[in-house]
């Protein structure tokens, strides 16, 4: 048997549908380029506003020049998803309210466009839980 010398020989041997399947697989996420992570990008700003032992409040600003769809996720320091939602819009602003589930030192906001292999990441320091002095006094 002779080695295949061109794409036309490949299509004759395995068929057009098999070649199309191969090309579609090469464009699938399995073969996709590795995701580039851009930390603390200038187009994304997150600020801790306030919080208590139960709830944390953040202000998010994202200059999405293309106006395309994107997914917003918030992770705790263990990588657990605390918030996830899809949005679109050019000058995106949102207040994000999170339930404080753990004694986290920080949370990470991630923005990812389904059309790009870039993920924007912004880590925000979270103040420790507040200890109520009255409850400590009652323990004595």
C-alpha positions in Angstrom: 0.0 0.0 0.0 1.3 3.5 -0.9 1.5 6.3 1.7 -1.1 9.1 1.3 0.4 12.1 -0.4 -2.4 14.7 -0.3 -5.7 15.6 1.3 -7.5 14.5 -1.9 -6.1 11.0 -1.4 -7.2 11.1 2.2 -10.8 11.9 1.2 -10.8 9.2 -1.4 -9.6 6.6 1.2 -11.7 7.5 4.2 -14.5 9.6 2.7 -15.5 13.2 2.9 -17.7 12.7 6.0 -14.8 11.2 8.0 -12.5 14.1 7.0 -15.2 16.7 8.0 -15.6 14.8 11.3 -11.8 15.0 11.9 -11.7 18.8 11.2 -14.7 19.4 13.5 -13.0 17.4 16.3 -9.9 19.5 15.9 -12.0 22.6 16.5 -13.7 21.2 19.5 -12.8 22.2 23.1 -10.8 18.9 23.5 -8.2 20.2 20.9 -8.6 23.9 21.7 -5.8 26.1 22.7 -5.1 26.5 26.4 -7.1 29.3 28.1 -5.0 32.5 28.7 -5.7 34.1 32.1 -5.4 37.8 32.4 -5.2 38.8 36.1 -6.5 42.2 37.3 -7.0 43.6 33.8 -7.7 47.3 33.3 -11.1 46.7 31.8 -12.4 44.9 34.9 -12.6 46.4 38.4 -14.1 44.8 41.5 -14.4 46.5 44.8 -15.6 45.1 48.2 -18.3 47.5 49.4 -19.5 46.0 52.7 -20.4 42.9 54.5 -21.2 41.1 57.7 -21.0 37.5 59.0 -23.8 36.5 56.6 -23.5 38.6 53.4 -20.8 40.2 51.3 -21.4 43.0 48.8 -19.2 43.8 45.8 -19.3 46.4 43.0 -18.2 45.1 39.6 -17.4 47.2 36.5 -16.5 45.6 33.2 -15.7 47.5 30.0 -16.8 45.0 27.4 -15.9 46.9 24.2 -17.3 44.3 21.9 -20.6 44.1 23.8 -20.6 40.3 23.3 -21.9 37.7 25.7 -19.8 36.6 28.7 -20.1 34.4 31.8 -19.4 35.8 35.2 -18.3 33.5 38.0 -17.3 34.1 41.6 -15.1 31.5 43.3 -14.0 31.2 46.9 -10.3 30.4 47.7 -11.1 26.7 47.5 -12.4 27.1 44.0 -16.0 26.5 44.8 -18.5 28.4 42.7 -20.4 31.0 44.8 -22.1 32.8 41.9 -22.5 32.1 38.1 -24.5 34.0 35.5 -24.3 35.0 31.8 -24.6 38.6 30.7 -23.9 40.9 27.8 -23.4 44.6 27.3 -20.6 47.1 26.7 -20.4 49.1 30.0 -21.4 46.4 32.4 -22.0 47.4 36.1 -23.4 45.2 38.8 -23.6 44.8 42.5 -23.0 41.3 43.5 -24.3 40.0 46.8 -22.8 36.8 48.1 -23.7 34.6 51.0 -20.7 34.2 53.3 -20.4 30.5 53.5 -16.9 30.1 54.9 -14.2 32.1 56.6 -12.6 33.0 53.2 -9.7 35.5 52.9 -10.6 36.3 49.3 -12.9 35.7 46.4 -12.0 35.6 42.7 -14.2 37.1 40.0 -13.9 35.5 36.6 -15.2 36.7 33.2 -15.0 34.5 30.2 -16.3 35.1 26.7 -17.5 31.9 24.9 -15.8 33.3 21.7 -12.4 34.0 23.0 -9.7 31.9 24.8 -9.1 34.6 27.4 -10.4 34.6 30.9 -10.3 37.8 33.0 -9.5 37.2 36.7 -9.8 39.7 39.6 -9.1 38.6 43.2 -10.6 40.6 46.1 -9.6 40.5 49.7 -12.5 39.9 52.1 -12.4 41.1 55.7 -12.6 38.4 58.4 -15.9 37.5 60.1 -16.9 40.0 62.7 -16.9 38.8 66.3 -19.7 40.2 68.4 -18.3 41.5 71.8 -21.6 41.0 73.5 -21.6 37.3 72.7 -18.1 36.9 74.1 -19.1 38.7 77.3 -22.0 36.3 77.8 -19.6 33.3 77.5 -17.7 34.4 80.7 
